[in-house]
Amino acid sequence: MSIQTSTTHHHRSKHRYVLTSRDCTVCGSKAVGINFGVLTCAPCKAFFRRNARRKDVLQLPCQLVDSNSSIYEKKHQYNDNNNLNMCSQIRHCTSCRLRRCFVVGMKVELVRTDEEKQRYKELVEMNRQRKQESIKLSEKKYLNIARFIVSNEELLNETDWRLLSNIVYAYDNYCLKMFTQARQTIFNNEINFSEQPLSKINHHTAMRLNNITSFLSFLLSIPIIQTLSISDRYYLCKHNIRALILANLHEIEQTCFTESWQVNIDNTAAEYVYGKELFAASVQIKKKAESILITDPAVTRLWLLILFFSTPLLCYYDHSLPDLSYEHRLDLNKIQHSFIILLWNYLSHRHGYFDAVRIFSNIICIYLQMQRISRAINHEIRTRNDLVDVNQALNRAIAFENDILSS
């Protein structure tokens, strides 16, 4: 079964897919990676970070307009909005360059706030220290084998870059956007949140359901998942979604800024549902994940997609859940394998073979620990009498709505 990729975007540029895998979608120079949702060069990344929220820049006329010159070309004109005319020298005109950034799909909501910048700087510093330690280790003789692996700069082609970009874009616009909007609604309805057990249970249930439904929205946007049969999708959801709740929540928390009073409510509710010991373990594994996991959304979100295609998910298997034929499992494993190859090629391309092994190992190690805690949490929810309604609500949510209606 081959992977199908989507070419449909809400922010579509007519130039987006004629560029090579190394081209910046804003100015056409050499790209360095996916930044704020699209493939860009380092200068355009920095430019958008500085100016994304400066609405006054968009109102400025083109700085290079000259009625007696050919510099101002209308070949970039868009019929739906004449204000989107852009000059041919994008990198030399602030207003045209910013408009171009928005046209190709760069997203202002992905630009970090001051609080998020500080948190990111701390993570970058920790990653830098770990990398320096890895370099020192690699100098030892028993690790010299990494030096003999031949480098391949063509590991990723244009199709691979497009697929990675689509996965990051889909997660931002389906999972994150839906989760953030629903989360705000939940807190708006809990102005008078109390310390009563029922309030804690209801809040935690709403948050877990929001986690599931937003993650399912992301999955439904992936073309290869849309092509699966109802039985295959139902099987994957029933076996894997609850095991991925904690991992998905960690990814959401890397992007969604939350106020301290909201965190306090989340923690109070979670501690009641999990129990103090299990809640402490969940906090500890999240801190560990923040310290050793790479903060590259192309990696972490592709990893969530890889885990969804597990059959069953790594080491835990519930025989009471629906099963599939051996042939169907092989088909799903082939899809998962293709995503794994894509992840490995991306890591090798961005970080080199030795660091790719380190990053890949860290991801597996952290997820295995997350899965152990997730299994304990789900056992708590399934067995406690006061959480029966919570368990039933989660079971109803872990399925695609259209699949249920069709079955």
Contacts in CASP RR format, 6 or more apart in sequence:
PFRMAT RR
TARGET T0000
AUTHOR 0000-0000-0000
METHOD contacts of the structure
MODEL  1
MSIQTSTTHHHRSKHRYVLTSRDCTVCGSKAVGINFGVLTCAPCKAFFRR
NARRKDVLQLPCQLVDSNSSIYEKKHQYNDNNNLNMCSQIRHCTSCRLRR
CFVVGMKVELVRTDEEKQRYKELVEMNRQRKQESIKLSEKKYLNIARFIV
SNEELLNETDWRLLSNIVYAYDNYCLKMFTQARQTIFNNEINFSEQPLSK
INHHTAMRLNNITSFLSFLLSIPIIQTLSISDRYYLCKHNIRALILANLH
EIEQTCFTESWQVNIDNTAAEYVYGKELFAASVQIKKKAESILITDPAVT
RLWLLILFFSTPLLCYYDHSLPDLSYEHRLDLNKIQHSFIILLWNYLSHR
HGYFDAVRIFSNIICIYLQMQRISRAINHEIRTRNDLVDVNQALNRAIAF
ENDILSS
1 224 0 8 1.000
1 331 0 8 1.000
1 334 0 8 1.000
1 335 0 8 1.000
2 338 0 8 1.000
3 163 0 8 1.000
3 224 0 8 1.000
3 335 0 8 1.000
3 338 0 8 1.000
3 339 0 8 1.000
4 223 0 8 1.000
4 224 0 8 1.000
4 227 0 8 1.000
5 159 0 8 1.000
5 162 0 8 1.000
5 163 0 8 1.000
5 166 0 8 1.000
5 223 0 8 1.000
6 166 0 8 1.000
6 221 0 8 1.000
6 222 0 8 1.000
6 223 0 8 1.000
7 17 0 8 1.000
7 162 0 8 1.000
9 16 0 8 1.000
9 105 0 8 1.000
9 166 0 8 1.000
9 169 0 8 1.000
10 173 0 8 1.000
11 102 0 8 1.000
11 103 0 8 1.000
11 104 0 8 1.000
11 105 0 8 1.000
13 25 0 8 1.000
13 103 0 8 1.000
13 104 0 8 1.000
13 105 0 8 1.000
15 25 0 8 1.000
15 104 0 8 1.000
16 25 0 8 1.000
16 38 0 8 1.000
16 104 0 8 1.000
17 162 0 8 1.000
19 25 0 8 1.000
19 28 0 8 1.000
19 39 0 8 1.000
20 158 0 8 1.000
21 31 0 8 1.000
21 156 0 8 1.000
21 157 0 8 1.000
21 158 0 8 1.000
21 160 0 8 1.000
21 161 0 8 1.000
22 30 0 8 1.000
22 31 0 8 1.000
23 29 0 8 1.000
23 30 0 8 1.000
23 31 0 8 1.000
23 39 0 8 1.000
24 30 0 8 1.000
24 31 0 8 1.000
24 39 0 8 1.000
24 40 0 8 1.000
24 41 0 8 1.000
24 44 0 8 1.000
25 31 0 8 1.000
25 38 0 8 1.000
25 39 0 8 1.000
25 40 0 8 1.000
25 104 0 8 1.000
26 38 0 8 1.000
26 40 0 8 1.000
26 41 0 8 1.000
26 44 0 8 1.000
26 90 0 8 1.000
26 97 0 8 1.000
26 100 0 8 1.000
26 101 0 8 1.000
26 104 0 8 1.000
26 106 0 8 1.000
27 41 0 8 1.000
27 43 0 8 1.000
27 44 0 8 1.000
27 90 0 8 1.000
27 91 0 8 1.000
27 97 0 8 1.000
27 100 0 8 1.000
28 41 0 8 1.000
29 41 0 8 1.000
29 43 0 8 1.000
29 91 0 8 1.000
30 41 0 8 1.000
31 39 0 8 1.000
31 40 0 8 1.000
31 41 0 8 1.000
32 40 0 8 1.000
32 41 0 8 1.000
32 42 0 8 1.000
32 45 0 8 1.000
33 39 0 8 1.000
33 40 0 8 1.000
33 350 0 8 1.000
34 40 0 8 1.000
34 164 0 8 1.000
34 165 0 8 1.000
34 168 0 8 1.000
34 297 0 8 1.000
34 298 0 8 1.000
35 44 0 8 1.000
35 45 0 8 1.000
35 48 0 8 1.000
35 106 0 8 1.000
36 45 0 8 1.000
36 48 0 8 1.000
36 49 0 8 1.000
36 52 0 8 1.000
36 106 0 8 1.000
36 107 0 8 1.000
36 108 0 8 1.000
36 110 0 8 1.000
36 111 0 8 1.000
37 105 0 8 1.000
37 106 0 8 1.000
37 107 0 8 1.000
37 110 0 8 1.000
37 165 0 8 1.000
37 168 0 8 1.000
37 169 0 8 1.000
37 172 0 8 1.000
38 104 0 8 1.000
38 105 0 8 1.000
38 106 0 8 1.000
38 165 0 8 1.000
38 169 0 8 1.000
39 161 0 8 1.000
39 165 0 8 1.000
40 48 0 8 1.000
40 106 0 8 1.000
43 91 0 8 1.000
44 91 0 8 1.000
44 97 0 8 1.000
44 101 0 8 1.000
47 97 0 8 1.000
47 98 0 8 1.000
47 101 0 8 1.000
48 98 0 8 1.000
48 101 0 8 1.000
48 106 0 8 1.000
48 111 0 8 1.000
49 111 0 8 1.000
51 57 0 8 1.000
51 94 0 8 1.000
51 98 0 8 1.000
52 98 0 8 1.000
52 101 0 8 1.000
52 106 0 8 1.000
52 108 0 8 1.000
52 111 0 8 1.000
53 108 0 8 1.000
53 111 0 8 1.000
54 98 0 8 1.000
57 94 0 8 1.000
57 95 0 8 1.000
57 98 0 8 1.000
58 95 0 8 1.000
58 98 0 8 1.000
58 99 0 8 1.000
58 102 0 8 1.000
59 95 0 8 1.000
60 94 0 8 1.000
60 95 0 8 1.000
61 95 0 8 1.000
62 72 0 8 1.000
62 85 0 8 1.000
62 86 0 8 1.000
62 87 0 8 1.000
62 93 0 8 1.000
62 95 0 8 1.000
62 96 0 8 1.000
63 92 0 8 1.000
63 93 0 8 1.000
63 94 0 8 1.000
63 95 0 8 1.000
63 96 0 8 1.000
64 71 0 8 1.000
64 72 0 8 1.000
64 87 0 8 1.000
64 89 0 8 1.000
64 92 0 8 1.000
64 93 0 8 1.000
64 96 0 8 1.000
65 71 0 8 1.000
65 72 0 8 1.000
65 87 0 8 1.000
66 72 0 8 1.000
71 87 0 8 1.000
71 88 0 8 1.000
71 89 0 8 1.000
72 87 0 8 1.000
72 88 0 8 1.000
73 87 0 8 1.000
73 88 0 8 1.000
74 85 0 8 1.000
75 88 0 8 1.000
76 84 0 8 1.000
76 85 0 8 1.000
76 86 0 8 1.000
76 87 0 8 1.000
76 88 0 8 1.000
76 100 0 8 1.000
77 84 0 8 1.000
77 85 0 8 1.000
78 84 0 8 1.000
78 103 0 8 1.000
83 99 0 8 1.000
84 99 0 8 1.000
84 103 0 8 1.000
86 93 0 8 1.000
86 96 0 8 1.000
86 99 0 8 1.000
86 100 0 8 1.000
87 93 0 8 1.000
87 96 0 8 1.000
90 96 0 8 1.000
90 97 0 8 1.000
90 100 0 8 1.000
91 97 0 8 1.000
107 172 0 8 1.000
109 172 0 8 1.000
110 172 0 8 1.000
110 255 0 8 1.000
112 120 0 8 1.000
113 257 0 8 1.000
115 257 0 8 1.000
116 257 0 8 1.000
120 295 0 8 1.000
123 290 0 8 1.000
123 291 0 8 1.000
123 295 0 8 1.000
124 295 0 8 1.000
126 291 0 8 1.000
127 294 0 8 1.000
127 295 0 8 1.000
130 292 0 8 1.000
131 355 0 8 1.000
134 354 0 8 1.000
134 355 0 8 1.000
134 358 0 8 1.000
137 143 0 8 1.000
138 144 0 8 1.000
138 146 0 8 1.000
138 147 0 8 1.000
138 354 0 8 1.000
143 354 0 8 1.000
146 353 0 8 1.000
146 354 0 8 1.000
146 357 0 8 1.000
149 353 0 8 1.000
151 352 0 8 1.000
151 353 0 8 1.000
152 348 0 8 1.000
153 349 0 8 1.000
155 345 0 8 1.000
155 346 0 8 1.000
155 348 0 8 1.000
155 349 0 8 1.000
156 345 0 8 1.000
156 346 0 8 1.000
156 349 0 8 1.000
160 342 0 8 1.000
160 345 0 8 1.000
160 346 0 8 1.000
163 342 0 8 1.000
164 298 0 8 1.000
164 302 0 8 1.000
164 342 0 8 1.000
164 346 0 8 1.000
167 222 0 8 1.000
167 298 0 8 1.000
167 301 0 8 1.000
167 302 0 8 1.000
167 305 0 8 1.000
168 297 0 8 1.000
168 298 0 8 1.000
168 301 0 8 1.000
170 218 0 8 1.000
170 221 0 8 1.000
170 222 0 8 1.000
171 218 0 8 1.000
171 251 0 8 1.000
171 297 0 8 1.000
171 301 0 8 1.000
172 255 0 8 1.000
173 221 0 8 1.000
174 214 0 8 1.000
174 217 0 8 1.000
174 218 0 8 1.000
174 220 0 8 1.000
174 221 0 8 1.000
175 214 0 8 1.000
175 215 0 8 1.000
175 217 0 8 1.000
175 218 0 8 1.000
175 248 0 8 1.000
175 252 0 8 1.000
176 214 0 8 1.000
176 252 0 8 1.000
176 255 0 8 1.000
176 256 0 8 1.000
178 210 0 8 1.000
178 213 0 8 1.000
178 214 0 8 1.000
178 217 0 8 1.000
179 210 0 8 1.000
179 211 0 8 1.000
179 214 0 8 1.000
179 252 0 8 1.000
179 256 0 8 1.000
180 256 0 8 1.000
182 210 0 8 1.000
182 213 0 8 1.000
182 214 0 8 1.000
183 207 0 8 1.000
183 210 0 8 1.000
183 256 0 8 1.000
186 203 0 8 1.000
186 206 0 8 1.000
186 207 0 8 1.000
186 210 0 8 1.000
187 262 0 8 1.000
187 265 0 8 1.000
190 199 0 8 1.000
190 203 0 8 1.000
190 265 0 8 1.000
193 199 0 8 1.000
193 203 0 8 1.000
193 265 0 8 1.000
195 268 0 8 1.000
197 272 0 8 1.000
197 386 0 8 1.000
199 269 0 8 1.000
200 268 0 8 1.000
200 269 0 8 1.000
200 272 0 8 1.000
200 273 0 8 1.000
201 269 0 8 1.000
201 272 0 8 1.000
201 273 0 8 1.000
201 386 0 8 1.000
201 387 0 8 1.000
201 389 0 8 1.000
201 390 0 8 1.000
203 265 0 8 1.000
203 266 0 8 1.000
203 269 0 8 1.000
204 266 0 8 1.000
204 269 0 8 1.000
204 270 0 8 1.000
204 272 0 8 1.000
204 273 0 8 1.000
204 390 0 8 1.000
205 389 0 8 1.000
205 390 0 8 1.000
205 393 0 8 1.000
205 394 0 8 1.000
207 266 0 8 1.000
207 269 0 8 1.000
208 245 0 8 1.000
208 390 0 8 1.000
208 394 0 8 1.000
209 393 0 8 1.000
209 394 0 8 1.000
209 397 0 8 1.000
211 245 0 8 1.000
211 248 0 8 1.000
211 249 0 8 1.000
211 252 0 8 1.000
212 241 0 8 1.000
212 245 0 8 1.000
212 394 0 8 1.000
212 397 0 8 1.000
212 398 0 8 1.000
213 397 0 8 1.000
214 252 0 8 1.000
215 241 0 8 1.000
215 244 0 8 1.000
215 245 0 8 1.000
215 248 0 8 1.000
215 304 0 8 1.000
216 237 0 8 1.000
216 241 0 8 1.000
216 397 0 8 1.000
216 400 0 8 1.000
219 225 0 8 1.000
219 305 0 8 1.000
219 308 0 8 1.000
220 226 0 8 1.000
220 400 0 8 1.000
222 305 0 8 1.000
224 335 0 8 1.000
225 233 0 8 1.000
228 236 0 8 1.000
230 403 0 8 1.000
230 406 0 8 1.000
230 407 0 8 1.000
231 322 0 8 1.000
231 324 0 8 1.000
231 328 0 8 1.000
232 324 0 8 1.000
232 328 0 8 1.000
232 331 0 8 1.000
232 332 0 8 1.000
233 400 0 8 1.000
233 403 0 8 1.000
234 322 0 8 1.000
234 399 0 8 1.000
234 400 0 8 1.000
234 403 0 8 1.000
234 407 0 8 1.000
235 311 0 8 1.000
235 321 0 8 1.000
235 322 0 8 1.000
235 323 0 8 1.000
235 324 0 8 1.000
235 328 0 8 1.000
236 308 0 8 1.000
236 309 0 8 1.000
236 311 0 8 1.000
236 332 0 8 1.000
237 398 0 8 1.000
237 399 0 8 1.000
237 400 0 8 1.000
238 321 0 8 1.000
238 322 0 8 1.000
238 398 0 8 1.000
238 399 0 8 1.000
239 310 0 8 1.000
239 311 0 8 1.000
239 312 0 8 1.000
239 313 0 8 1.000
239 317 0 8 1.000
239 318 0 8 1.000
239 321 0 8 1.000
240 307 0 8 1.000
240 308 0 8 1.000
240 310 0 8 1.000
240 312 0 8 1.000
240 313 0 8 1.000
241 308 0 8 1.000
241 398 0 8 1.000
242 374 0 8 1.000
242 378 0 8 1.000
242 394 0 8 1.000
242 398 0 8 1.000
243 307 0 8 1.000
243 313 0 8 1.000
243 316 0 8 1.000
243 371 0 8 1.000
243 374 0 8 1.000
243 375 0 8 1.000
243 378 0 8 1.000
244 304 0 8 1.000
244 307 0 8 1.000
244 308 0 8 1.000
244 313 0 8 1.000
244 374 0 8 1.000
245 374 0 8 1.000
246 282 0 8 1.000
246 285 0 8 1.000
246 370 0 8 1.000
246 373 0 8 1.000
246 374 0 8 1.000
246 377 0 8 1.000
247 304 0 8 1.000
247 307 0 8 1.000
247 367 0 8 1.000
247 370 0 8 1.000
247 374 0 8 1.000
248 304 0 8 1.000
250 286 0 8 1.000
250 289 0 8 1.000
250 290 0 8 1.000
250 293 0 8 1.000
250 370 0 8 1.000
251 297 0 8 1.000
251 300 0 8 1.000
251 301 0 8 1.000
251 304 0 8 1.000
253 286 0 8 1.000
254 295 0 8 1.000
254 297 0 8 1.000
254 300 0 8 1.000
255 297 0 8 1.000
258 266 0 8 1.000
267 279 0 8 1.000
267 283 0 8 1.000
270 279 0 8 1.000
270 282 0 8 1.000
271 279 0 8 1.000
273 377 0 8 1.000
273 380 0 8 1.000
273 381 0 8 1.000
273 387 0 8 1.000
273 390 0 8 1.000
274 282 0 8 1.000
274 377 0 8 1.000
274 380 0 8 1.000
275 380 0 8 1.000
278 373 0 8 1.000
278 376 0 8 1.000
278 377 0 8 1.000
278 380 0 8 1.000
281 373 0 8 1.000
281 376 0 8 1.000
282 373 0 8 1.000
282 377 0 8 1.000
285 366 0 8 1.000
285 369 0 8 1.000
285 370 0 8 1.000
285 373 0 8 1.000
288 366 0 8 1.000
288 369 0 8 1.000
289 366 0 8 1.000
289 370 0 8 1.000
292 362 0 8 1.000
292 366 0 8 1.000
293 300 0 8 1.000
293 362 0 8 1.000
293 363 0 8 1.000
293 366 0 8 1.000
294 300 0 8 1.000
294 359 0 8 1.000
294 362 0 8 1.000
294 363 0 8 1.000
296 350 0 8 1.000
298 346 0 8 1.000
299 343 0 8 1.000
299 346 0 8 1.000
299 347 0 8 1.000
299 359 0 8 1.000
299 363 0 8 1.000
300 363 0 8 1.000
302 339 0 8 1.000
302 342 0 8 1.000
302 343 0 8 1.000
302 346 0 8 1.000
303 343 0 8 1.000
303 363 0 8 1.000
303 367 0 8 1.000
305 339 0 8 1.000
306 336 0 8 1.000
306 339 0 8 1.000
306 340 0 8 1.000
306 343 0 8 1.000
307 313 0 8 1.000
307 314 0 8 1.000
307 367 0 8 1.000
309 332 0 8 1.000
309 333 0 8 1.000
309 335 0 8 1.000
309 336 0 8 1.000
309 339 0 8 1.000
310 336 0 8 1.000
311 324 0 8 1.000
311 329 0 8 1.000
311 332 0 8 1.000
311 333 0 8 1.000
311 336 0 8 1.000
312 318 0 8 1.000
313 371 0 8 1.000
314 367 0 8 1.000
314 368 0 8 1.000
314 371 0 8 1.000
315 368 0 8 1.000
315 371 0 8 1.000
316 371 0 8 1.000
316 375 0 8 1.000
324 332 0 8 1.000
343 360 0 8 1.000
344 356 0 8 1.000
344 360 0 8 1.000
347 355 0 8 1.000
347 356 0 8 1.000
347 359 0 8 1.000
347 360 0 8 1.000
348 356 0 8 1.000
351 359 0 8 1.000
380 387 0 8 1.000
381 387 0 8 1.000
381 390 0 8 1.000
381 391 0 8 1.000
381 394 0 8 1.000
382 391 0 8 1.000
END
